[in-house]
Amino acid sequence: LMRQNTTLSVPGKLSNRIEQKTRERVFTKVVNYLVDNIQSQVSMDQVCRDVGYSRSYLHRIFKKRTGQSVMDYYKSLKMEKAKQLIREGSHNFTQISYKLN
């Protein structure tokens, strides 16, 4: 008996869907991380280490999805949170600045 050399290939459309789902999961994981750490001051190195992906991979995903880098997106989240807190009127600017680092 001879065993044939066979390789399992994934059809193009299926492969693209798998990659798209993976990118969506990574994007969601990073956004959740950023939201959870909105009151902290995190660096790109911390994000990469804590979510387990490289800087370049995350940059590609965020640039394609949002047109921004990860850290620019994080700054945007902080600005939106600051606007929300200002509208609520429960904190002054100094408190908001301190709260959001």
TIKOLLUM-196300 format. One record per residue (C-alpha): residue number from 1; residue in one letter; x negated, y negated, z. Coordinates in Angstrom, 2 decimals. Layout:
<rs>
+-----+------+---------+---------+---------+
: pos : code :      xx :      yy :      zz :
+-----+------+---------+---------+---------+
: NUM :    a :       X :       Y :       Z :
...
+-----+------+---------+---------+---------+
</rs>
This chain:
<rs>
+-----+------+---------+---------+---------+
: pos : code :      xx :      yy :      zz :
+-----+------+---------+---------+---------+
:   1 :    l :    0.00 :    0.00 :    0.00 :
:   2 :    m :   -1.21 :   -3.42 :   -0.89 :
:   3 :    r :    0.05 :   -6.54 :    0.74 :
:   4 :    q :    0.66 :   -9.43 :   -1.59 :
:   5 :    n :   -0.59 :  -12.87 :   -0.75 :
:   6 :    t :    2.57 :  -14.83 :   -0.18 :
:   7 :    t :    3.05 :  -18.24 :    1.25 :
:   8 :    l :    6.20 :  -19.71 :    2.58 :
:   9 :    s :    7.02 :  -22.94 :    0.86 :
:  10 :    v :    9.66 :  -25.36 :    1.95 :
:  11 :    p :   11.66 :  -26.91 :   -0.89 :
:  12 :    g :   11.00 :  -30.62 :   -1.37 :
:  13 :    k :   14.38 :  -31.90 :   -0.18 :
:  14 :    l :   14.29 :  -29.75 :    2.96 :
:  15 :    s :   10.73 :  -30.84 :    3.70 :
:  16 :    n :   11.69 :  -34.50 :    3.30 :
:  17 :    r :   14.68 :  -34.06 :    5.63 :
:  18 :    i :   12.51 :  -32.39 :    8.26 :
:  19 :    e :    9.94 :  -35.20 :    8.05 :
:  20 :    q :   12.71 :  -37.84 :    8.24 :
:  21 :    k :   14.21 :  -36.18 :   11.34 :
:  22 :    t :   10.74 :  -36.04 :   12.91 :
:  23 :    r :   10.18 :  -39.74 :   12.23 :
:  24 :    e :   13.60 :  -40.54 :   13.72 :
:  25 :    r :   12.81 :  -38.56 :   16.88 :
:  26 :    v :    9.42 :  -40.26 :   17.23 :
:  27 :    f :   10.95 :  -43.71 :   16.65 :
:  28 :    t :   13.67 :  -43.05 :   19.24 :
:  29 :    k :   11.15 :  -41.70 :   21.73 :
:  30 :    v :    8.96 :  -44.79 :   21.41 :
:  31 :    v :   11.90 :  -47.23 :   21.58 :
:  32 :    n :   13.18 :  -45.49 :   24.72 :
:  33 :    y :    9.69 :  -45.72 :   26.20 :
:  34 :    l :    9.48 :  -49.44 :   25.41 :
:  35 :    v :   12.94 :  -50.12 :   26.86 :
:  36 :    d :   12.11 :  -48.12 :   30.00 :
:  37 :    n :    8.94 :  -50.20 :   30.39 :
:  38 :    i :   10.38 :  -53.59 :   29.45 :
:  39 :    q :    9.48 :  -55.01 :   32.84 :
:  40 :    s :    5.89 :  -53.82 :   32.53 :
:  41 :    q :    3.03 :  -54.94 :   30.39 :
:  42 :    v :    2.04 :  -51.96 :   28.27 :
:  43 :    s :   -0.70 :  -51.74 :   25.69 :
:  44 :    m :   -0.66 :  -49.87 :   22.41 :
:  45 :    d :   -3.15 :  -47.41 :   23.88 :
:  46 :    q :   -0.74 :  -46.68 :   26.74 :
:  47 :    v :    2.17 :  -46.18 :   24.34 :
:  48 :    c :    0.13 :  -43.75 :   22.21 :
:  49 :    r :   -1.11 :  -41.83 :   25.22 :
:  50 :    d :    2.29 :  -41.61 :   26.91 :
:  51 :    v :    4.30 :  -40.60 :   23.84 :
:  52 :    g :    1.57 :  -38.42 :   22.34 :
:  53 :    y :    1.15 :  -39.92 :   18.86 :
:  54 :    s :   -1.64 :  -41.81 :   17.15 :
:  55 :    r :   -1.69 :  -45.55 :   16.67 :
:  56 :    s :   -1.69 :  -45.28 :   12.88 :
:  57 :    y :    1.24 :  -42.81 :   12.80 :
:  58 :    l :    3.36 :  -45.03 :   15.06 :
:  59 :    h :    2.40 :  -48.11 :   13.07 :
:  60 :    r :    3.56 :  -46.47 :    9.82 :
:  61 :    i :    6.86 :  -45.39 :   11.33 :
:  62 :    f :    7.64 :  -48.78 :   12.87 :
:  63 :    k :    6.49 :  -50.80 :    9.87 :
:  64 :    k :    8.68 :  -48.73 :    7.57 :
:  65 :    r :   11.71 :  -48.78 :    9.89 :
:  66 :    t :   11.57 :  -52.34 :   11.30 :
:  67 :    g :    9.01 :  -54.27 :    9.28 :
:  68 :    q :    7.14 :  -54.88 :   12.56 :
:  69 :    s :    4.29 :  -53.30 :   14.43 :
:  70 :    v :    5.08 :  -51.42 :   17.65 :
:  71 :    m :    3.82 :  -54.26 :   19.84 :
:  72 :    d :    5.70 :  -56.92 :   17.84 :
:  73 :    y :    8.84 :  -54.82 :   18.27 :
:  74 :    y :    8.12 :  -54.62 :   22.02 :
:  75 :    k :    7.78 :  -58.41 :   22.17 :
:  76 :    s :   11.11 :  -58.73 :   20.34 :
:  77 :    l :   12.76 :  -56.45 :   22.88 :
:  78 :    k :   11.38 :  -58.60 :   25.70 :
:  79 :    m :   12.64 :  -61.78 :   24.02 :
:  80 :    e :   16.12 :  -60.30 :   23.60 :
:  81 :    k :   16.13 :  -59.24 :   27.25 :
:  82 :    a :   15.05 :  -62.73 :   28.29 :
:  83 :    k :   17.87 :  -64.26 :   26.22 :
:  84 :    q :   20.33 :  -61.90 :   27.86 :
:  85 :    l :   19.12 :  -62.86 :   31.34 :
:  86 :    i :   19.33 :  -66.58 :   30.47 :
:  87 :    r :   22.91 :  -66.17 :   29.24 :
:  88 :    e :   23.85 :  -64.33 :   32.43 :
:  89 :    g :   22.55 :  -67.28 :   34.43 :
:  90 :    s :   21.51 :  -65.13 :   37.38 :
:  91 :    h :   17.79 :  -65.92 :   37.05 :
:  92 :    n :   15.80 :  -69.06 :   36.39 :
:  93 :    f :   13.07 :  -69.15 :   33.73 :
:  94 :    t :   10.28 :  -68.51 :   36.20 :
:  95 :    q :   12.06 :  -65.44 :   37.57 :
:  96 :    i :   12.72 :  -64.14 :   34.06 :
:  97 :    s :    9.11 :  -64.68 :   33.08 :
:  98 :    y :    7.92 :  -62.86 :   36.18 :
:  99 :    k :   10.48 :  -60.07 :   35.73 :
: 100 :    l :    9.48 :  -59.38 :   32.12 :
: 101 :    n :    5.74 :  -59.89 :   32.62 :
+-----+------+---------+---------+---------+
</rs>
